[in-house]
Amino acid sequence: MMTHANQAEQPKVLILATEACAYPGADNVGQIHAEYPTNTYIVRVPAPVIFPESFYLRCFEKGIAGIIVMSCGHECPYPGAYDALAARISRVHRQMNERNIDTDRLRLCAICTVCSKAFLREVHQMHDKFVQATSEQEPAR
């Protein structure tokens, strides 16, 4: 279950969740009625390696605050896909550094079908990062 707050004011977090592992993990979170922020958008994908480097940079340009790539890790059903994905994310991190974009805004993690705690931890860490950054930017009253 997602927690409700003023969604228009919250930075958007995109999750790319593999259909074999991470998406069932996200579904498990819903089944146990765990709460996570409503600014989280989950996209079910066969394998996140299908997205080119430019995809991530365009997401940031279009207002996505953070991206969590939740994959199967080395358990991926597509041979070599995880290693290719990890290499791609490393290249995107280098491009983010060149553009002065905080690399913490793009995270790669492995989530299994029943990893509800790991899923929630990743989502809350990303969300809390932006809440903290927003509160630090607000002037003292």
N, C-alpha and C positions, 0 to 999 in steps of 0.2 A: 504494500500500500504506500502510496506517495504522500508525503506530508505537504500540507497546503500553506502557502505564504503568498505574498504578492508576486506572482509568477512573472509579470512584466518587468519587474525590477531585478530579478535574479539572472545572473549570467547563465547562458545555456551550456549544458554539458552533453556532448554527443558520445554515445557508446556504440561501437561497432562490435557486435556480439556474434561469434561463430555459431552457426545453426547446430553443430554437432556437440558443442560443449557449453559455451558461455550463455547462449540463449536459453537452453534448458535450465541453467543455473539462475538466470534472471527470472524465469518462470517459477522456479522453486521459491525464490524470494517472495513472489506474489502469493504462492500457495500457503506460505507460513504467515502471511499478512504482516511482513516486516515493512517498516516505513523507510522511505528514502525521498529526497527532495523532488519536487515536481518540475524542476528545471532540467531534468534528466530525460534525454530522448534516446531510446534504444532502437537500433536498426539491426535486424537479423540478416546476416550475410553468410554465404557459403564458406568463404575464407577472406579475411581482411587484406590478404596479399593482392587482391584484385584491384585495390585502389592505388593509383599512381601517387607519387610524391606531391604533385601539384594539388591533388584533392585536399590534403591536409592544410596546405597554405591557403587555398581558396576558402576553406571553412573558417579559418581565423579571420580572413579579410571580410567575410560575410557576417561576422558577429558571433561565431561560436567561441565561447571562452575557453573551453577545454575539451579534449578528445581522449577517451579511454578506449584502447583497442584491446578487447577481451578475446583472447584466442584459446585454442586447445593446448598451446605450447607444443612440445615435441610429440604430443599425442595426436597431432593433427592428422586427419585421414588422407591428406594430400601430401605425398612425399616431397620433402624439401620446402614446403610452403612456409613453415615457421621460420626456418633459417633465412629465407628470402625476405620475409616480413620484418624480422629483426634487423636485417641489413638495411632495408628500406627506411625503417623508423630512425635508424642511426643517421642516414643521409638527410632525412627531414630535420632531425635535431641540428645538424650542421647548418642547414639552410635557415632554420629558425634563429640560430646564433648570429648569422650574417645579417638578419633583419631585425635584430634586437628583440626577438620574441622569446619570452621565458620558456625554456624547454620543458619545464614542469607541466606545461599546458597540454602536452602530448605524452601519454603513458601507455606502455605495452605491458600487459599482464596475462597470466594464464589462469583461467577460471574453468573449473570442471562442472559437471552437470548438477552436483549437489553442494557446490561451494557458496552457499548463501552468505556466510560470514565474510568470505573474501570479497564477494561481489559488493556487499554493503560497505565494507571497509574502503574499497577503491572509490566508490561513489561518494561517500561522506568525506574522504580525504580531499578529493577534487573540489567538492562543493565548499568545504570549510576553507580551502585555500583562497577561493574567491570572496567568501564572506569576510575573511580576515583582511584581504587586500582592500576591499571596499571600505571597511571600518577604519583602516589606517589612512585612507584618502579623505575621509570626512573631517571637516574642520572642527576643532573643539568648540563647545558652546558654553 
